[in-house]
Amino acid sequence: MAQTKPFQMLMSWNNAAEGFDFPVLPERIDIKRAGSGKDYDIVGLGKIRTIERAELAEINIESFFPKQRYPFVSETVLVNRDKEPDPNQYVNYINKWMHSGYPIRFIYVGIDAENDKYKISLPMSIESFERYEVAGQPGDIFYTLKLKEYVFYSAQKIKAVQKNGQTVLQKEPAKRPDERVPATTYTLKPGDTLMYVSRMQLGDSGRWREIQTLNGISNAELNNLPVGKVLQLPSKKE
């Protein structure tokens, strides 16, 4: 039976649609976040330094994916109790996520010196993934994994509002980042219209014409869309 540990480390992708716990926790995990600033020479004052926003966090992990059920292996969503672990499952997931063009989420839960739990949860890109095998441990896949913090970005809307009799520009509040990978197809259900599909899948009901053109739907078919038809969706705009 796997040993229960007070630490947990996992990665997920596509808003947790896929993910796994690391089966063997590394002996150490390197987390780096450098500061940032600029130096200026001020006449009559000398050199000063301003504090800028910190650099993006970097995480380096070294461990292995086991082929055998060692006593120190953590319980994970990918380990079947009736079968030996398959390290290639983890490798396939990481390679898929790395080349998807979308970030993963890295989560680490630990306990500090005061026995209080703390949590690291960051969206990150997979910068590199190297793997190798070691003599004496056949089937185990050793690896080094380098991650870098990912910042969600998009154009920010600004609207003009009246304040104290004057027109001022005001930024709209930032939206919660959407970690889901956009769908590329949609299967029609009873009562669906292209305008509804456009609003729900693309966030803009006005793009229904793009869906019509992409799928070769005639104007005569718009009011009688076949249930079960799989529509191709245009890319989602930021």
Disulfide bonds with the S-S distance in Angstrom:
none
